């Protein structure tokens, strides 16, 4: 996307959706649902890579891989880092200019 305002819109959309996925992930950990943890982390990894949030993608990849290996405790240990990375993205996006309605 060459238009900076459109780029900002995409990043805002990403920011809100990645946080919703994070909240879902918390619930999946509470339920111990390995498959939903793995699938959600995989989706979060992909969307993070698409917007260039590489640090976030790496954390999601760790959660995805640990879940696949049935090591939910190690996957859960990454959740604080995930939340911190999402908070950084939200802060960044809150400063971006959006089109006027």
N, C-alpha and C positions, 0 to 999 in steps of 0.2 A: 504494500500500500504506500503510494507516494505522498498522499495528503496527510500532513501531520495531525490534523484534527480527526481524521478517520482513524489514524493510528491510536490516538488517545481514546477514542470510543471503544476500539477493540480491547485496549488495555483495561479500561473500566469494566467492560463486560467480563473479561477474564478474571479480574480481581474479585468481582462479586461471586462469580461461579466457583472459583477455586476455594473461596471461603465456605461456600455451601457444601462443596465436596469434603472439605476438612471436617465440618460439623458431622456429616454423614459418617466419615471415617471414625470419628470418636465413638459414635453409636455402634458401629460394626465391631470395634474393639471391645466395647462393653458386652456385646452379645457373643464375642469370640468367633465371629463369622469369617473364617479364613478366606473363603472365596470372594466375598464382597470386599474385604480389605485389599486383597491382591488386585481385583478388577478395578476398584476405585483408584488405588495408587497408580495403576498402569495408565488409566485415563488422565489422571492429574499430571503424570510424567509427560505424556504426549502433548497435552495442551500447554504445559510449561515450556516445552521445547519449541512449540510453534510461535510463542511470543518472545523467545530468547531468555526466559527465566531459567538459566542453566543450573544455578545452585539449587533452586527449588526442584528441578527435574531430578537431580542427583539424589536428593533426600527421598523423593517419591520412589525412585528406583530401588533404593535400599529397603524401603518398606515393602515394596512389591516382591523383591527377591527373598527377604526374610520370611514373608508370608508363604511364598511358594515352598520354602524349605521347612515349613511348619515351626518356625521359630518366632512365635507371636510376641514373646517378651522382647526380643531384640528389635522387632518391628515397632513395638510400642515405645521403645526407648528413643526412637527417632521423632516421635510426635512433638516434643517441645521444640526441636530444631525446625520442624515443619511449620509450627505455629509462628515462630519467630520470622521465618522466611516470608510467610504470607503477610505478616504484619508489615514487614519492610515494603513489600509490593503495594499494600494498601496505602501506606504513607506516601509512597512515590506517586501513585495514581491520584491521590487526593489533591495533588498540586497541578495536575494536568489540565490544560484548557480544553473545554468541550464546546461544541457548537451552541450558539444561542438559539433558543426555541423560537 
